[in-house]
Amino acid sequence: MAKNNQIAHARPFPIEILDWIEFPQNCELLIFNSQVIADKSGAKKDIFNERILAYDIGFYLIKNNPIVHRRHKEKKLLYRFFD
């Protein structure tokens, strides 16, 4: 699923589109493929899951802390995700 000139704010587990925002006109998108196949077992899987959890916790804290939320809105960082 895609939309022209839109960025999806997605959650990986379970896969869910949380929001769509307009892609800034003064930006370009670069996609790279390292051609490295990740081992998704053992310690590497745990590290990946820790990063996802840290992102989710950080997002929750920013969204639910009025002072931090306001600061992000003032700097126009991720502000559309919080409205």
N, C-alpha and C positions, 0 to 999 in steps of 0.2 A: 504494500500500500504506500503510495506516495502522492504528494500534491505539488504542483508547480510553484516554485519560489517560496516554499514553506519548509520549516525545520520541525521535525517531530521530537518532542520530549517524551522519551519512551522509558519504560521500566522493563528490565530484561527478564525477571522471574516473578510472577508469570509475565509473559510478554503482553504489554499493554501500552497503548498510546495515551499519554496523560494530557497532552496539549499540542497545539500547532502554533508556531509563530512565523511571522514573515521573515524571510531570509534578507539580511541587510544588502542593499544594492552596492555598497562599497566593499563587499567581501567576495572572496572566491573560495570554492571548496576544492580541496585536494584530497584524493584518496590514494593510499599506498597499500601495496600487498607485499609483505616481507618474504613471502613464500616459505615461511617457517610454520610447520604444523605443530601446534601446541599439544603437549602431553596433558590431558585433562584428568589426571589421576593423582592421588597422593598429595604431596606438599604443594604442588603447583595449583591444583584444584582448590586447596584451602586458601592459598594466597589470593586467587581470583575471587573467591567468595568473600574474603575479608574486605577486599577493595569495594565490592558491590555493597556490602553491609555498611562500610564507612561512608560511601556516597549517600546511601539511604538515610543514615543517621544524620549526616551533615545537612542534607536537604530538609529533613524534618525539623532540625534545630533552627535553621535559618527561617523556615516558613513560620514557625511557632514562637519565635522570639521577636517581639515588636521592635526592639532597638536595632537588632541586626537586620531585620526585614526592611526597616525604614532606610538604613544605611545603603543596603543593596538597591533599593528603589531610587535613592538619590543618585547613585552612581550608574543607574540603569543597567545593573548586572542582574540578569535572570528575573527582572521584575515582572515580566509577563507570566511567569510560572506561578507567581504568588497571588495574583489578583483573582 
